[in-house]
Amino acid sequence: MYLSSQALDRTEQVHLDQENRTEKETVDHNSERTDIWPEAAVFLFLEVFRTKEDEFKKTKRHNKIWQEMADELQNKNKNYNYTASQCANKISGLNRTYKTIKDQNRKSGNCRASWPYYSVMESIFGDKAYVVPPSVATSRGPKKDLQPFTSTALDTPIKRKKKDNRHRRRNPKKQ
């Protein structure tokens, strides 16, 4: 059976497309793998973050602190070769997950969510205002404190001011 040159070209093109797709998937798969942190690395990262927490409060620019953290991770384990931006992204993702789980656990009727890093994150971020706000704004406005009625409150007459009628006319003209 002989194939025409067009059929051969089409077959070769399909074969090349399959090879390129497989190669691309391998590259994509490898690039995704670099973003996955082992559990031990995350626990170490959180402990290093805890030691640097005060430094984050002192300055607005955190690039140097993230780099110090990345270097410290690599010094403790040569396999933990992360960049400063990966460290910043990691804490951002951990915070996002922590807040989601905390909110879910706060709602009644939901089953409690578990997460291996929850207790460490709770010890670091549990008292922060952005996790547990001191007050919540509502569309209904502030709550009015209702004081219970007591017998002394009912017995005491309320003093009222007299109306000031000096500015009113005695006989207004009707038009």
Secondary structure, 3 states (H helix, E strand, C coil): CCCCHHHHHHHHHHHHHHHHHHHHHHHHHHHHHCCCCCHHHHHHHHHHHHHHHHHHHHCCCCHHHHHHHHHHHHHHCCCCCCCHHHHHHHHHHHHHHHHHHHHHHHCCCCCCCCCCCHHHHHHHHCCCCCCCCCCCCCCCCCCCCCCCCCHHHHHCCCCCCCCCCCCCCCCCCCC
